[in-house]
Amino acid sequence: MADSFYVPLGDGRWQATVHTTGPWDASSQHAGPPSALLSRALQESEPRKDMMIARFTCEILRPIPVGEISIAARLARPGRSVELLEATASANGREVARATAWRVLRTAADPVPSRYPAPEGLPDQYPSIPPPAGWVDGYLSAIEWRVARGGFATPGPSTVWGRMRYPLVPDEEPSPLERVLAIADSGNGASWELDIARWHFINPELTVHLYREAEGEWICLDAQTAIAQGGVGLATSVLSDVAGPVGVGAQSLLIAPRPPAHDQAGD
């Protein structure tokens, strides 16, 4: 069994391991690990310790294969106070994901406490849960999940804690941003409203806004999903660590019925 989400192949190339496998298709990655990997490249692009990434968006252009991917990043808009970063992920000669991030200057401004509610209880108050039945495993087992309310087996809003069981890449401690992004893309799965056996609720993007860096291994999702007539959905999550909220995440959703099993098999 691999001991990281990705294995380096050199020259910006990475081999995705089984831990990246998403819940919809055994050949495609969950968007959490590649978002984290893209953020790693962004953070290494002309890094500045006097700045932090305040907004990250990942556009999922097509299914990201559980295989070899290439990552490239650049500083798109330099500046003294704000900078825009861009990164891409490619597979089989095609771009599969694109990320942008704004990083802002750290200043001496006085802090103002968040008015988002802190999670009720800490992760050690709840038992670990197994992957939910009916979902493709891989990523789900690579994260340790603890449910405070609702959860993957129950429809509706939920509050779940998660932490990575493996490092993103070998022999490297994940950064606070990587830990947040590895979990943040699970908001729609944690707050599903329609039966996964009958419906897709897939997000083509993930956007996370942060006002401080997360502390520690555990990230909490306080998630809910809204679905309109016509099949467009929105999953939103308050993101917290054990000290309280760190930001918010959002995912636009495609809500569509799953094709019959014979169609999925290609018959």
Backbone hydrogen bonds, N-H to C=O, Kabsch-Sander energy under -0.5 kcal/mol:
donor,donor_aa,acceptor,acceptor_aa,energy
5,F,167,P,-1.8
6,Y,168,L,-1.8
7,V,15,Q,-2.0
9,L,13,R,-2.8
10,G,13,R,-0.8
13,R,10,G,-1.4
14,W,69,I,-3.2
15,Q,7,V,-3.0
16,A,14,W,-0.7
16,A,67,G,-2.6
17,T,5,F,-2.5
20,T,17,T,-2.0
21,T,18,V,-1.6
22,G,28,S,-2.8
28,S,25,D,-1.7
29,Q,64,I,-3.6
30,H,20,T,-3.4
35,S,31,A,-1.8
36,A,32,G,-2.3
37,L,33,P,-2.5
38,L,34,P,-2.7
39,S,35,S,-2.2
40,R,36,A,-1.9
41,A,37,L,-1.7
42,L,38,L,-2.2
43,Q,39,S,-2.7
44,E,40,R,-1.3
45,S,42,L,-1.2
46,E,44,E,-1.0
51,M,48,R,-1.4
52,M,104,V,-2.0
54,A,52,M,-0.5
54,A,102,W,-2.5
55,R,102,W,-1.4
56,F,208,V,-2.6
57,T,100,T,-2.6
58,C,206,L,-2.8
59,E,57,T,-0.5
59,E,98,R,-3.6
60,I,58,C,-0.6
60,I,204,P,-2.9
61,L,59,E,-1.0
61,L,96,V,-1.3
62,R,96,V,-1.4
66,V,27,S,-2.2
67,G,65,P,-1.9
69,I,14,W,-2.8
70,S,90,S,-2.7
71,I,12,G,-2.9
72,A,88,T,-1.9
74,R,86,E,-2.7
76,A,74,R,-0.9
76,A,84,L,-1.5
77,R,84,L,-2.1
83,E,103,R,-2.3
84,L,77,R,-1.8
85,L,101,A,-2.9
86,E,74,R,-2.5
87,A,99,A,-2.4
88,T,72,A,-2.7
89,A,97,A,-2.7
90,S,70,S,-2.4
91,A,94,R,-2.8
94,R,91,A,-1.8
96,V,89,A,-3.1
97,A,89,A,-1.7
98,R,59,E,-2.2
99,A,87,A,-3.0
100,T,57,T,-2.2
101,A,85,L,-2.0
102,W,55,R,-1.9
103,R,83,E,-2.6
103,R,101,A,-0.5
104,V,52,M,-2.6
105,L,81,S,-2.2
106,R,50,D,-3.2
121,G,119,P,-0.8
125,Q,122,L,-2.3
126,Y,123,P,-1.8
129,I,145,W,-1.8
135,W,132,P,-1.2
136,V,23,P,-1.9
139,Y,21,T,-2.7
142,A,138,G,-1.1
142,A,139,Y,-0.5
143,I,139,Y,-0.8
144,E,163,R,-2.9
145,W,143,I,-0.6
146,R,161,W,-2.5
147,V,127,P,-0.6
148,A,146,R,-0.5
148,A,159,T,-2.7
149,R,159,T,-1.7
151,G,190,A,-0.6
154,T,151,G,-1.3
156,G,192,W,-2.7
158,S,223,A,-2.1
159,T,149,R,-2.4
160,V,221,L,-2.3
161,W,146,R,-3.5
162,G,219,I,-2.5
163,R,144,E,-1.4
165,R,142,A,-2.8
166,Y,142,A,-0.5
172,E,169,V,-0.9
179,R,175,S,-2.2
180,V,176,P,-2.0
181,L,177,L,-2.6
182,A,178,E,-2.0
183,I,179,R,-0.8
183,I,180,V,-0.8
184,A,180,V,-2.9
185,D,181,L,-0.9
186,S,183,I,-2.3
187,G,184,A,-1.4
190,A,186,S,-2.4
191,S,187,G,-1.2
192,W,189,G,-0.7
198,R,195,D,-1.6
199,W,195,D,-2.1
200,H,256,A,-3.7
202,I,254,L,-1.5
205,E,252,S,-0.6
206,L,58,C,-1.8
207,T,250,A,-2.4
208,V,56,F,-3.0
209,H,248,V,-2.8
210,L,54,A,-2.8
211,Y,246,V,-2.5
212,R,246,V,-1.1
219,I,162,G,-2.5
220,C,240,S,-3.1
221,L,160,V,-3.1
222,D,220,C,-0.5
222,D,238,V,-2.0
223,A,158,S,-2.3
223,A,221,L,-0.8
224,Q,236,T,-2.1
226,A,234,L,-2.4
228,A,232,V,-2.8
231,G,228,A,-1.9
233,G,253,L,-2.1
234,L,226,A,-2.4
235,A,251,Q,-2.4
236,T,224,Q,-2.5
237,S,249,G,-2.5
238,V,222,D,-1.9
239,L,237,S,-0.6
239,L,247,G,-2.6
240,S,220,C,-1.8
241,D,244,G,-2.4
242,V,215,E,-0.6
244,G,241,D,-1.5
246,V,239,L,-3.6
247,G,239,L,-1.6
248,V,209,H,-2.1
249,G,237,S,-2.7
250,A,207,T,-2.4
251,Q,235,A,-2.3
253,L,233,G,-2.6
254,L,202,I,-3.1
255,I,231,G,-2.6
255,I,253,L,-0.6
256,A,200,H,-1.9
256,A,254,L,-0.6
258,R,198,R,-2.7
263,D,260,P,-0.8
264,Q,260,P,-1.9
265,A,261,A,-1.5
266,G,263,D,-1.3
267,D,262,H,-2.3
